[in-house]
């Protein structure tokens, strides 16, 4: 029998903090883990389908990440998607996956 702590899915939130006709900025807060990677992928897909202009994801409040992020981004990456304030390990993962142009320093 699993305890309630073993069945919890780590939380995250993508919150729109700025939008005009040329750009939308989302702040990502929380954690990316193997337990919630599928939810992340769904959320990214919904956001990118709704918007037809560049989107910047501010990851300064992203606490935990894993290699699932690289896989999700490689699958979903579009010309309109950019990332800001990534931790060094995540930034390096994206650059080594050929997504360095999407990382804003």
Secondary structure as the mmCIF struct_conf table of DSSP 4:
data_model
#
loop_
_struct_conf.conf_type_id
_struct_conf.id
_struct_conf.beg_label_comp_id
_struct_conf.beg_label_asym_id
_struct_conf.beg_label_seq_id
_struct_conf.end_label_comp_id
_struct_conf.end_label_asym_id
_struct_conf.end_label_seq_id
TURN_TY1_P TURN_TY1_P1 UNK A 4 UNK A 6
BEND BEND1 UNK A 7 UNK A 7
HELX_LH_PP_P HELX_LH_PP_P1 UNK A 8 UNK A 11
STRN STRN1 UNK A 12 UNK A 19
BEND BEND2 UNK A 21 UNK A 22
STRN STRN2 UNK A 23 UNK A 31
TURN_TY1_P TURN_TY1_P2 UNK A 34 UNK A 36
HELX_RH_AL_P HELX_RH_AL_P1 UNK A 37 UNK A 50
BEND BEND3 UNK A 53 UNK A 53
STRN STRN3 UNK A 54 UNK A 64
TURN_TY1_P TURN_TY1_P3 UNK A 67 UNK A 67
HELX_RH_AL_P HELX_RH_AL_P2 UNK A 68 UNK A 76
TURN_TY1_P TURN_TY1_P4 UNK A 79 UNK A 80
STRN STRN4 UNK A 81 UNK A 84
BEND BEND4 UNK A 85 UNK A 85
HELX_RH_AL_P HELX_RH_AL_P3 UNK A 88 UNK A 96
TURN_TY1_P TURN_TY1_P5 UNK A 97 UNK A 98
HELX_RH_3T_P HELX_RH_3T_P1 UNK A 100 UNK A 102
STRN STRN5 UNK A 103 UNK A 104
#
